[in-house]
Amino acid sequence: MVKDKKVVFDEERCKGCKLCVGVCPVNIIEMAEDRINSHGFHPAEVKDENQDDCISCKQCYQMCPDVCITLYK
C-alpha cells in the first residue's frame, strides 16, 4: 500500500459496479481501462495525480457494496 494515497481500492474485491464513480462529488474515481482483476472486472481507481483532490467525504466508501475501499485522511 502506498501511504500517500487517500483512497485505496482492493482491486480483487471490486466488481466494477461503478457506484463509487457516481457518488464522488469531485469526480476523481474512474474505472481502470488498462487492466482487469482475476474475476474479469475493470476495477475502480483514482489516478495518482488526482489523489490530492480527494476531500475524504467517505461517500464512495459508504456506497461500495463489496467493501473494497479504504480511506485515509
N, C-alpha and C positions, 0 to 999 in steps of 0.2 A: 504494500500500500504506500502511496505517496502522501506524505504528511502535509504538503502544501495545498492539497485539494480540499475543497469544501464539500463536494458531492462525489461520492464513490458508489458505483454500481457493481453489484455482484453479477457479472455478465452471464454466468452459467445459470443463474436462477431466473433471469429476465426472459419473459416470453414474448416480448415485443408488442405489448398491448397498446402502447403509446398514451396511456392515461396520464403519465407524468408529463409528457410533452404538452398536453392540453391545459394542464393546470399551472404551469410555470409562468408567473407574472412577468418575468424578464426574458422569457423565450430563449433560454440557453440550452435546453435539453433537445437532443435530436437522436434519431436512430442511426446507428453505425451502418454505413453502406458498404464498407470495405471488409467486413468480417461477419461471421455468424457463430453462434455458440454450438455446443455439442447437440442441442435439441433442434437445431436448424432455424433458429430465430436471429434476426438482427437485433442486438441489444441496444438499449438506450445508453447515451453517453453525453458528457459535457466536454467539449474540446478544451484543452489546457488553456488556450488564450481567453476562454470565457469564464474560467473559474472565479476570477475576481469580481465578475458581475453578479454572482450569486448573492442573494440577500438573506439566505438561511431562513426562509419563511416556513419551511417544512411541509409545504403543500404537496410536493412530489412524494415525499416520504409517507405522508398520510394517505395518499391516493393509491400507492402501489399495493396491489393485491398479493404480490409474491414476496413482499418484504425484502427486496433486493437493493434498497437504497440506504446508505449510511451518510449522515450529515455531520459536518464538523464546523464549528464557528471560528 
